[in-house]
Amino acid sequence: HRNFYYMISASVYDSKYQAANAKWYNTRFNTNHALTITAGKEWNLTKNGKNRVLGVNIKSVYVGGFHYTPIDLDASVKAGTTVYDESRNFDSQNPDYYRLDTRISLKRNYKKVTSTVALDIQNTTNRQNAGWQNFNAKTGKIDYFYQAPLIPILSYRLEF
């Protein structure tokens, strides 16, 4: 509507598997919920016969955290490497995941081709989303790692 668009998508689910012992367990991907909101606006900048479109877009993603099998710290210290507590497969869950992406683009329409130059900024808020953990044999502690920080991506695309 008037070069404005949006889309909202939501899911609620339960992802489990049945092991050989006939018990049900969470899968890694049992985040239970997901919400995505995308919105944008485009402006036509036609001037002197040049057909250009300026666009601004945002995408927000909110998902429950991935499940993981916790590390058995005592066994890891003894072994000198990461040892997981297999009796608790996917028993623990990371905090919820949130990411905001933004995009600014300039599109130029020619007779037989369209060119687009765009700047995408993924994880615009630079939020630290929990990714995984690992045992550090040097310190004897569990280190936590995070998913990708703010990532700017400059692109140029030709469409025939």
TORVEXLO-229237 format. One record per atom (N, C-alpha, C): residue number from 1; residue in one letter; atom name; x, y, z. Coordinates in pm, 1 decimal. Example, Ala and Ser with C-alpha at 12.3 -4.5 7.8 and 13.67 -1.06 7.14 Angstrom:
BEGIN
R,1,A,N,1319.0,-569.0,780.0
R,1,A,CA,1230.0,-450.0,780.0
R,1,A,C,1320.0,-330.0,780.0
R,2,S,N,1285.0,-225.0,708.0
R,2,S,CA,1367.0,-106.0,714.0
R,2,S,C,1290.0,3.0,787.0
END
This chain:
BEGIN
R,1,H,N,84.4,-117.3,0.0
R,1,H,CA,0.0,0.0,0.0
R,1,H,C,89.1,123.8,0.0
R,2,R,N,78.6,206.2,-104.8
R,2,R,CA,161.6,326.6,-117.3
R,2,R,C,310.4,296.0,-96.6
R,3,N,N,352.4,184.0,-156.7
R,3,N,CA,492.0,137.6,-152.7
R,3,N,C,541.0,99.7,-13.6
R,4,F,N,448.9,69.7,75.4
R,4,F,CA,482.4,19.1,207.9
R,4,F,C,438.3,-127.2,213.4
R,5,Y,N,519.9,-211.4,272.6
R,5,Y,CA,483.9,-352.2,284.1
R,5,Y,C,525.0,-405.0,420.6
R,6,Y,N,457.0,-508.6,463.2
R,6,Y,CA,493.1,-574.8,587.3
R,6,Y,C,442.9,-718.6,583.9
R,7,M,N,504.7,-801.3,666.2
R,7,M,CA,462.9,-939.4,679.4
R,7,M,C,494.4,-983.9,821.7
R,8,I,N,398.9,-1050.8,882.8
R,8,I,CA,417.9,-1105.0,1017.1
R,8,I,C,396.9,-1255.5,1008.1
R,9,S,N,491.1,-1330.2,1063.1
R,9,S,CA,483.5,-1475.2,1060.7
R,9,S,C,512.4,-1527.4,1201.4
R,10,A,N,427.6,-1618.2,1250.4
R,10,A,CA,447.5,-1673.9,1384.0
R,10,A,C,422.8,-1823.8,1380.9
R,11,S,N,498.5,-1895.0,1463.5
R,11,S,CA,481.0,-2039.7,1476.5
R,11,S,C,494.5,-2079.2,1622.7
R,12,V,N,413.4,-2175.0,1662.5
R,12,V,CA,423.9,-2236.9,1794.5
R,12,V,C,431.5,-2386.6,1768.2
R,13,Y,N,531.5,-2453.4,1824.6
R,13,Y,CA,551.2,-2594.7,1793.3
R,13,Y,C,627.9,-2665.1,1903.1
R,14,D,N,633.1,-2797.2,1893.7
R,14,D,CA,705.4,-2881.0,1988.7
R,14,D,C,778.7,-2986.7,1907.2
R,15,S,N,910.9,-2987.5,1912.0
R,15,S,CA,991.8,-3078.7,1831.7
R,15,S,C,1062.8,-3178.1,1923.9
R,16,K,N,1020.2,-3303.8,1916.7
R,16,K,CA,1076.0,-3407.6,2003.5
R,16,K,C,1108.7,-3531.8,1920.5
R,17,Y,N,1189.6,-3619.9,1978.7
R,17,Y,CA,1217.8,-3748.3,1916.1
R,17,Y,C,1204.9,-3858.1,2021.0
R,18,Q,N,1174.0,-3977.8,1973.7
R,18,Q,CA,1162.1,-4091.9,2063.7
R,18,Q,C,1287.5,-4176.8,2049.6
R,19,A,N,1356.8,-4196.1,2160.1
R,19,A,CA,1481.4,-4272.2,2160.1
R,19,A,C,1451.9,-4422.1,2168.9
R,20,A,N,1557.2,-4501.7,2158.0
R,20,A,CA,1542.9,-4647.7,2163.4
R,20,A,C,1484.5,-4694.1,2296.5
R,21,N,N,1499.9,-4613.5,2402.7
R,21,N,CA,1445.7,-4650.6,2533.6
R,21,N,C,1296.8,-4615.9,2545.4
R,22,A,N,1236.0,-4573.3,2434.7
R,22,A,CA,1093.1,-4538.4,2425.2
R,22,A,C,1057.3,-4407.5,2494.5
R,23,K,N,1156.1,-4333.1,2543.8
R,23,K,CA,1129.3,-4203.4,2606.1
R,23,K,C,1138.9,-4092.8,2500.2
R,24,W,N,1064.7,-3985.5,2523.7
R,24,W,CA,1065.2,-3871.2,2433.7
R,24,W,C,1159.4,-3764.1,2485.7
R,25,Y,N,1237.4,-3703.3,2393.2
R,25,Y,CA,1333.8,-3600.1,2428.3
R,25,Y,C,1318.8,-3480.7,2332.9
R,26,N,N,1357.7,-3363.7,2381.9
R,26,N,CA,1362.2,-3245.7,2295.3
R,26,N,C,1465.9,-3266.9,2186.3
R,27,T,N,1442.1,-3208.0,2069.4
R,27,T,CA,1547.0,-3200.0,1968.8
R,27,T,C,1621.5,-3068.4,1991.6
R,28,R,N,1732.8,-3051.8,1928.3
R,28,R,CA,1808.3,-2926.1,1937.4
R,28,R,C,1722.1,-2808.2,1894.8
R,29,F,N,1633.8,-2830.4,1797.7
R,29,F,CA,1557.1,-2722.6,1736.8
R,29,F,C,1420.9,-2699.4,1802.2
R,30,N,N,1398.3,-2755.3,1918.7
R,30,N,CA,1269.7,-2737.0,1987.2
R,30,N,C,1267.8,-2601.7,2058.8
R,31,T,N,1257.7,-2497.8,1981.0
R,31,T,CA,1257.6,-2362.2,2038.2
R,31,T,C,1118.0,-2319.0,2081.6
R,32,N,N,1017.2,-2398.2,2050.3
R,32,N,CA,877.0,-2379.8,2090.7
R,32,N,C,803.8,-2264.0,2025.0
R,33,H,N,874.6,-2161.5,1983.4
R,33,H,CA,806.6,-2048.1,1919.9
R,33,H,C,902.5,-1971.8,1828.4
R,34,A,N,843.4,-1907.6,1727.7
R,34,A,CA,920.8,-1823.6,1636.7
R,34,A,C,830.7,-1711.0,1587.4
R,35,L,N,885.4,-1591.7,1582.3
R,35,L,CA,811.8,-1474.5,1534.9
R,35,L,C,903.7,-1393.8,1444.5
R,36,T,N,857.0,-1363.9,1324.5
R,36,T,CA,933.3,-1281.9,1230.7
R,36,T,C,843.1,-1168.7,1181.4
R,37,I,N,896.9,-1048.5,1185.1
R,37,I,CA,825.5,-931.5,1134.2
R,37,I,C,916.5,-863.6,1032.9
R,38,T,N,864.8,-845.0,912.2
R,38,T,CA,938.5,-776.7,806.3
R,38,T,C,855.3,-657.6,760.4
R,39,A,N,920.3,-543.6,744.0
R,39,A,CA,849.5,-424.6,696.4
R,39,A,C,945.4,-340.1,613.7
R,40,G,N,889.5,-266.0,519.7
R,40,G,CA,973.5,-181.1,436.5
R,40,G,C,893.4,-76.1,362.9
R,41,K,N,966.0,17.8,306.3
R,41,K,CA,906.6,127.7,230.5
R,41,K,C,996.4,154.3,111.6
R,42,E,N,933.6,183.3,-2.8
R,42,E,CA,1007.7,218.1,-124.2
R,42,E,C,959.9,353.6,-175.0
R,43,W,N,1054.1,430.3,-228.9
R,43,W,CA,1024.3,561.4,-287.2
R,43,W,C,1071.0,562.0,-431.9
R,44,N,N,983.6,599.9,-523.5
R,44,N,CA,1020.1,613.3,-664.3
R,44,N,C,1090.4,746.4,-683.2
R,45,L,N,1208.5,742.1,-742.5
R,45,L,CA,1290.1,862.2,-763.0
R,45,L,C,1311.1,888.0,-911.9
R,46,T,N,1207.5,876.6,-990.5
R,46,T,CA,1219.3,895.6,-1134.3
R,46,T,C,1246.8,1042.9,-1164.8
R,47,K,N,1358.1,1065.4,-1237.2
R,47,K,CA,1397.1,1201.6,-1272.5
R,47,K,C,1480.9,1195.4,-1398.9
R,48,N,N,1452.8,1284.0,-1492.8
R,48,N,CA,1527.1,1290.0,-1619.4
R,48,N,C,1529.2,1154.7,-1690.5
R,49,G,N,1418.4,1081.8,-1685.0
R,49,G,CA,1407.9,953.1,-1753.0
R,49,G,C,1476.6,838.9,-1681.1
R,50,K,N,1536.2,865.4,-1564.6
R,50,K,CA,1603.2,759.9,-1488.4
R,50,K,C,1504.9,705.7,-1384.8
R,51,N,N,1474.6,577.2,-1396.7
R,51,N,CA,1380.0,513.1,-1307.2
R,51,N,C,1456.6,448.7,-1191.4
R,52,R,N,1451.4,510.5,-1074.8
R,52,R,CA,1522.0,461.0,-957.1
R,52,R,C,1423.6,439.1,-843.3
R,53,V,N,1455.8,343.6,-758.1
R,53,V,CA,1372.2,314.6,-642.1
R,53,V,C,1463.1,302.6,-520.5
R,54,L,N,1435.8,384.9,-419.4
R,54,L,CA,1508.1,379.6,-292.7
R,54,L,C,1424.6,296.4,-196.4
R,55,G,N,1486.1,199.4,-131.2
R,55,G,CA,1413.5,112.2,-39.5
R,55,G,C,1479.6,103.6,96.1
R,56,V,N,1396.8,95.5,199.6
R,56,V,CA,1443.0,74.1,337.0
R,56,V,C,1362.3,-42.5,392.8
R,57,N,N,1430.2,-137.2,456.3
R,57,N,CA,1366.4,-259.5,501.2
R,57,N,C,1419.8,-297.9,638.1
R,58,I,N,1334.0,-351.9,724.0
R,58,I,CA,1379.0,-409.7,850.8
R,58,I,C,1317.9,-548.8,865.9
R,59,K,N,1391.3,-635.2,932.4
R,59,K,CA,1340.7,-768.9,963.2
R,59,K,C,1379.0,-800.4,1106.5
R,60,S,N,1280.5,-837.7,1184.4
R,60,S,CA,1302.0,-871.4,1324.7
R,60,S,C,1268.7,-1018.6,1345.0
R,61,V,N,1359.7,-1091.6,1409.2
R,61,V,CA,1340.9,-1234.4,1433.8
R,61,V,C,1350.7,-1259.1,1583.6
R,62,Y,N,1250.2,-1327.0,1639.3
R,62,Y,CA,1250.2,-1363.1,1781.2
R,62,Y,C,1214.1,-1511.4,1789.8
R,63,V,N,1307.8,-1591.3,1840.2
R,63,V,CA,1291.2,-1736.7,1844.0
R,63,V,C,1338.8,-1785.9,1980.3
R,64,G,N,1275.9,-1891.2,2028.4
R,64,G,CA,1324.6,-1953.3,2151.3
R,64,G,C,1465.3,-2007.4,2130.6
R,65,G,N,1539.1,-2024.0,2237.8
R,65,G,CA,1677.0,-2071.3,2228.0
R,65,G,C,1687.1,-2218.6,2192.2
R,66,F,N,1795.6,-2255.5,2124.8
R,66,F,CA,1821.2,-2395.3,2091.3
R,66,F,C,1845.8,-2476.4,2218.7
R,67,H,N,1805.9,-2601.7,2214.5
R,67,H,CA,1836.1,-2693.1,2324.5
R,67,H,C,1976.6,-2749.0,2304.4
R,68,Y,N,2039.1,-2788.6,2414.2
R,68,Y,CA,2172.5,-2848.0,2405.1
R,68,Y,C,2191.5,-2948.9,2517.6
R,69,T,N,2286.5,-3037.6,2496.8
R,69,T,CA,2323.3,-3135.5,2598.6
R,69,T,C,2429.5,-3071.2,2687.1
R,70,P,N,2404.3,-3062.2,2818.6
R,70,P,CA,2500.8,-2994.8,2905.9
R,70,P,C,2633.1,-3071.3,2915.9
R,71,I,N,2736.1,-2996.2,2946.6
R,71,I,CA,2870.1,-3052.7,2963.0
R,71,I,C,2884.0,-3105.5,3105.1
R,72,D,N,2939.3,-3224.6,3118.1
R,72,D,CA,2970.7,-3282.4,3249.5
R,72,D,C,3107.7,-3227.0,3289.9
R,73,L,N,3107.3,-3126.2,3375.9
R,73,L,CA,3231.5,-3055.4,3410.1
R,73,L,C,3332.8,-3147.2,3478.1
R,74,D,N,3290.7,-3226.9,3574.2
R,74,D,CA,3384.2,-3315.3,3644.2
R,74,D,C,3448.8,-3415.4,3548.6
R,75,A,N,3368.1,-3476.8,3462.9
R,75,A,CA,3421.4,-3574.2,3365.9
R,75,A,C,3512.0,-3504.7,3264.8
R,76,S,N,3479.9,-3380.7,3226.9
R,76,S,CA,3561.9,-3305.8,3131.7
R,76,S,C,3697.3,-3272.5,3191.3
R,77,V,N,3699.0,-3232.6,3318.5
R,77,V,CA,3826.4,-3202.1,3385.8
R,77,V,C,3913.6,-3327.3,3389.6
R,78,K,N,3854.4,-3441.6,3423.9
R,78,K,CA,3930.2,-3567.4,3431.2
R,78,K,C,3982.6,-3609.1,3293.8
R,79,A,N,3899.7,-3591.9,3189.4
R,79,A,CA,3937.3,-3635.6,3055.0
R,79,A,C,4025.2,-3533.6,2983.0
R,80,G,N,4021.6,-3407.1,3026.7
R,80,G,CA,4099.6,-3302.5,2960.5
R,80,G,C,4038.2,-3256.3,2829.8
R,81,T,N,3914.3,-3292.4,2806.5
R,81,T,CA,3841.7,-3253.4,2685.4
R,81,T,C,3691.8,-3248.3,2718.1
R,82,T,N,3614.0,-3195.2,2627.6
R,82,T,CA,3470.4,-3182.0,2651.4
R,82,T,C,3403.1,-3318.8,2657.9
R,83,V,N,3328.9,-3340.6,2766.6
R,83,V,CA,3249.4,-3462.5,2783.9
R,83,V,C,3107.3,-3417.2,2815.4
R,84,Y,N,3013.4,-3462.1,2734.5
R,84,Y,CA,2873.9,-3423.0,2753.4
R,84,Y,C,2803.1,-3520.4,2846.2
R,85,D,N,2706.5,-3472.0,2920.4
R,85,D,CA,2624.6,-3554.4,3007.6
R,85,D,C,2515.1,-3617.6,2922.0
R,86,E,N,2544.3,-3733.6,2863.7
R,86,E,CA,2453.6,-3799.2,2768.3
R,86,E,C,2322.8,-3843.5,2832.1
R,87,S,N,2317.0,-3847.0,2964.6
R,87,S,CA,2191.2,-3882.7,3030.7
R,87,S,C,2092.2,-3766.4,3026.5
R,88,R,N,2139.5,-3650.6,2980.4
R,88,R,CA,2054.6,-3530.6,2975.0
R,88,R,C,2052.4,-3471.7,2833.1
R,89,N,N,2036.3,-3556.3,2731.4
R,89,N,CA,2035.9,-3510.7,2591.8
R,89,N,C,1936.5,-3397.8,2568.8
R,90,F,N,1986.6,-3286.9,2519.0
R,90,F,CA,1906.7,-3168.0,2484.6
R,90,F,C,1813.9,-3126.3,2598.8
R,91,D,N,1863.5,-3140.9,2720.3
R,91,D,CA,1786.3,-3109.5,2840.6
R,91,D,C,1790.2,-2960.3,2874.8
R,92,S,N,1896.1,-2891.4,2836.6
R,92,S,CA,1912.4,-2748.6,2867.6
R,92,S,C,1877.9,-2664.0,2745.4
R,93,Q,N,1844.6,-2538.3,2770.4
R,93,Q,CA,1804.7,-2450.3,2660.0
R,93,Q,C,1873.6,-2315.7,2671.9
R,94,N,N,1926.9,-2266.4,2558.9
R,94,N,CA,1984.6,-2132.7,2553.4
R,94,N,C,1874.9,-2028.7,2571.0
R,95,P,N,1911.8,-1906.0,2609.4
R,95,P,CA,1812.3,-1798.0,2615.0
R,95,P,C,1754.0,-1770.6,2476.3
R,96,D,N,1638.9,-1705.6,2473.1
R,96,D,CA,1574.7,-1671.8,2346.4
R,96,D,C,1669.3,-1594.0,2255.7
R,97,Y,N,1650.7,-1612.9,2125.6
R,97,Y,CA,1733.6,-1551.2,2021.6
R,97,Y,C,1657.1,-1433.3,1962.4
R,98,Y,N,1723.9,-1319.4,1951.0
R,98,Y,CA,1662.7,-1203.3,1887.2
R,98,Y,C,1763.7,-1140.7,1792.2
R,99,R,N,1716.4,-1101.0,1674.9
R,99,R,CA,1804.2,-1033.5,1578.4
R,99,R,C,1722.6,-934.6,1497.5
R,100,L,N,1779.6,-818.4,1474.6
R,100,L,CA,1719.5,-715.9,1389.6
R,100,L,C,1813.9,-691.0,1272.9
R,101,D,N,1761.6,-704.3,1151.3
R,101,D,CA,1838.9,-677.1,1030.0
R,101,D,C,1779.1,-555.0,961.0
R,102,T,N,1865.3,-473.3,900.7
R,102,T,CA,1819.2,-356.9,824.3
R,102,T,C,1881.0,-359.9,685.1
R,103,R,N,1814.2,-294.3,592.1
R,103,R,CA,1863.5,-290.1,453.6
R,103,R,C,1824.7,-156.5,392.1
R,104,I,N,1920.2,-96.7,324.2
R,104,I,CA,1896.6,23.2,243.7
R,104,I,C,1942.7,-11.2,103.1
R,105,S,N,1855.4,13.3,3.6
R,105,S,CA,1891.6,-24.1,-132.9
R,105,S,C,1851.4,84.8,-231.6
R,106,L,N,1924.2,89.7,-341.0
R,106,L,CA,1891.9,178.7,-451.6
R,106,L,C,1887.9,92.8,-577.9
R,107,K,N,1770.3,87.4,-639.5
R,107,K,CA,1747.7,4.2,-756.7
R,107,K,C,1731.3,93.8,-878.7
R,108,R,N,1792.1,54.1,-988.5
R,108,R,CA,1780.6,129.1,-1113.8
R,108,R,C,1729.0,35.6,-1220.5
R,109,N,N,1616.9,71.8,-1282.0
R,109,N,CA,1554.7,-9.4,-1385.6
R,109,N,C,1594.7,41.9,-1523.9
R,110,Y,N,1653.7,-45.5,-1604.7
R,110,Y,CA,1685.7,-17.8,-1744.2
R,110,Y,C,1588.6,-98.4,-1829.5
R,111,K,N,1602.6,-91.2,-1961.7
R,111,K,CA,1510.9,-162.7,-2050.9
R,111,K,C,1519.3,-314.2,-2033.1
R,112,K,N,1640.6,-368.8,-2023.6
R,112,K,CA,1655.8,-513.9,-2018.5
R,112,K,C,1723.5,-564.6,-1892.1
R,113,V,N,1755.3,-477.6,-1802.0
R,113,V,CA,1826.2,-518.7,-1681.2
R,113,V,C,1791.3,-423.9,-1564.8
R,114,T,N,1798.5,-477.5,-1447.2
R,114,T,CA,1779.6,-397.2,-1325.7
R,114,T,C,1903.7,-413.5,-1239.8
R,115,S,N,1958.6,-303.3,-1192.1
R,115,S,CA,2074.8,-309.9,-1103.8
R,115,S,C,2033.4,-260.5,-965.3
R,116,T,N,2090.9,-323.8,-864.1
R,116,T,CA,2061.4,-286.3,-726.0
R,116,T,C,2190.6,-281.0,-647.2
R,117,V,N,2212.1,-171.7,-578.1
R,117,V,CA,2321.0,-161.8,-482.1
R,117,V,C,2254.2,-153.6,-344.9
R,118,A,N,2305.0,-232.2,-249.8
R,118,A,CA,2238.1,-239.4,-119.9
R,118,A,C,2339.8,-251.9,-7.1
R,119,L,N,2300.8,-199.5,107.3
R,119,L,CA,2376.4,-218.4,230.8
R,119,L,C,2284.5,-290.9,327.7
R,120,D,N,2322.0,-414.6,360.5
R,120,D,CA,2249.1,-494.1,459.6
R,120,D,C,2330.8,-493.4,587.9
R,121,I,N,2263.9,-471.2,698.0
R,121,I,CA,2330.3,-479.2,827.7
R,121,I,C,2258.1,-587.0,907.3
R,122,Q,N,2323.7,-701.9,920.0
R,122,Q,CA,2265.6,-811.6,996.1
R,122,Q,C,2302.1,-795.7,1142.8
R,123,N,N,2207.2,-827.4,1229.6
R,123,N,CA,2221.8,-809.9,1374.0
R,123,N,C,2255.4,-664.5,1406.3
R,124,T,N,2171.4,-575.5,1357.2
R,124,T,CA,2192.6,-430.5,1369.7
R,124,T,C,2216.4,-386.4,1513.8
R,125,T,N,2151.7,-451.2,1608.8
R,125,T,CA,2166.5,-412.5,1749.8
R,125,T,C,2290.3,-474.7,1813.6
R,126,N,N,2363.2,-557.5,1738.7
R,126,N,CA,2484.5,-625.1,1785.6
R,126,N,C,2456.7,-709.9,1909.9
R,127,R,N,2340.4,-769.3,1915.6
R,127,R,CA,2301.3,-851.8,2030.2
R,127,R,C,2385.8,-978.7,2035.4
R,128,Q,N,2425.7,-1017.6,2154.7
R,128,Q,CA,2499.5,-1142.3,2174.0
R,128,Q,C,2399.5,-1254.3,2198.3
R,129,N,N,2376.7,-1335.7,2097.1
R,129,N,CA,2288.5,-1450.8,2108.8
R,129,N,C,2372.7,-1574.3,2138.2
R,130,A,N,2335.4,-1646.0,2243.4
R,130,A,CA,2411.0,-1764.9,2283.4
R,130,A,C,2413.8,-1865.4,2169.6
R,131,G,N,2531.3,-1919.7,2144.6
R,131,G,CA,2545.9,-2016.8,2037.5
R,131,G,C,2574.0,-2156.2,2090.8
R,132,W,N,2685.0,-2172.8,2160.0
R,132,W,CA,2723.7,-2303.0,2210.3
R,132,W,C,2823.1,-2284.8,2323.7
R,133,Q,N,2861.1,-2395.1,2381.8
R,133,Q,CA,2959.3,-2393.7,2490.6
R,133,Q,C,3059.5,-2505.5,2469.0
R,134,N,N,3174.7,-2489.7,2530.1
R,134,N,CA,3281.8,-2587.0,2514.4
R,134,N,C,3365.5,-2587.0,2642.5
R,135,F,N,3422.3,-2699.8,2675.6
R,135,F,CA,3510.7,-2708.9,2791.3
R,135,F,C,3649.2,-2658.7,2753.7
R,136,N,N,3706.0,-2570.9,2835.1
R,136,N,CA,3839.8,-2517.6,2813.9
R,136,N,C,3935.2,-2592.8,2906.2
R,137,A,N,4016.8,-2680.7,2848.3
R,137,A,CA,4107.7,-2764.2,2927.4
R,137,A,C,4213.8,-2681.6,2999.4
R,138,K,N,4251.4,-2565.1,2945.2
R,138,K,CA,4353.7,-2480.5,3009.2
R,138,K,C,4303.0,-2417.5,3137.8
R,139,T,N,4177.5,-2371.7,3137.2
R,139,T,CA,4122.1,-2304.7,3255.6
R,139,T,C,4039.9,-2399.3,3342.7
R,140,G,N,3997.3,-2513.2,3286.8
R,140,G,CA,3913.2,-2606.4,3361.6
R,140,G,C,3770.5,-2557.4,3376.8
R,141,K,N,3731.6,-2464.3,3290.6
R,141,K,CA,3596.8,-2407.2,3297.7
R,141,K,C,3526.2,-2421.7,3163.4
R,142,I,N,3396.6,-2393.3,3165.0
R,142,I,CA,3317.2,-2397.6,3043.0
R,142,I,C,3316.2,-2258.3,2980.9
R,143,D,N,3354.1,-2249.0,2852.7
R,143,D,CA,3350.1,-2122.3,2780.0
R,143,D,C,3222.0,-2116.0,2697.8
R,144,Y,N,3162.7,-1998.4,2695.1
R,144,Y,CA,3040.2,-1977.9,2617.9
R,144,Y,C,3073.4,-1897.4,2492.7
R,145,F,N,3017.0,-1937.4,2380.6
R,145,F,CA,3040.7,-1870.7,2253.8
R,145,F,C,2909.3,-1814.5,2202.4
R,146,Y,N,2919.6,-1708.3,2126.6
R,146,Y,CA,2801.6,-1637.8,2078.8
R,146,Y,C,2796.5,-1639.3,1927.1
R,147,Q,N,2674.8,-1625.1,1875.0
R,147,Q,CA,2656.2,-1623.4,1730.9
R,147,Q,C,2706.7,-1491.3,1674.0
R,148,A,N,2697.4,-1475.7,1544.7
R,148,A,CA,2758.3,-1363.4,1471.9
R,148,A,C,2719.3,-1226.8,1528.6
R,149,P,N,2816.2,-1136.4,1538.0
R,149,P,CA,2787.4,-999.1,1580.8
R,149,P,C,2731.6,-918.7,1462.6
R,150,L,N,2729.6,-789.1,1474.9
R,150,L,CA,2685.7,-700.5,1366.3
R,150,L,C,2769.7,-729.5,1241.5
R,151,I,N,2702.6,-750.4,1128.8
R,151,I,CA,2772.2,-780.8,1003.1
R,151,I,C,2718.4,-690.1,893.0
R,152,P,N,2800.7,-595.4,843.7
R,152,P,CA,2757.1,-514.7,729.0
R,152,P,C,2791.5,-587.5,598.6
R,153,I,N,2696.9,-586.9,504.3
R,153,I,CA,2718.4,-652.5,375.6
R,153,I,C,2680.5,-554.4,265.3
R,154,L,N,2778.6,-516.3,185.1
R,154,L,CA,2755.4,-429.4,71.6
R,154,L,C,2744.8,-517.7,-52.4
R,155,S,N,2638.6,-500.5,-129.7
R,155,S,CA,2619.7,-587.9,-246.0
R,155,S,C,2577.3,-509.3,-369.1
R,156,Y,N,2604.4,-569.4,-482.4
R,156,Y,CA,2561.3,-515.1,-611.3
R,156,Y,C,2504.1,-631.5,-689.9
R,157,R,N,2382.3,-613.8,-743.7
R,157,R,CA,2315.3,-722.7,-812.8
R,157,R,C,2261.5,-674.2,-946.4
R,158,L,N,2277.2,-759.5,-1047.3
R,158,L,CA,2218.5,-735.6,-1179.9
R,158,L,C,2113.9,-842.9,-1204.6
R,159,E,N,1994.3,-798.7,-1246.3
R,159,E,CA,1887.2,-892.3,-1279.0
R,159,E,C,1852.4,-875.7,-1426.1
R,160,F,N,1854.9,-986.4,-1499.7
R,160,F,CA,1825.9,-983.8,-1642.7
R,160,F,C,1685.4,-1028.4,-1668.0
END
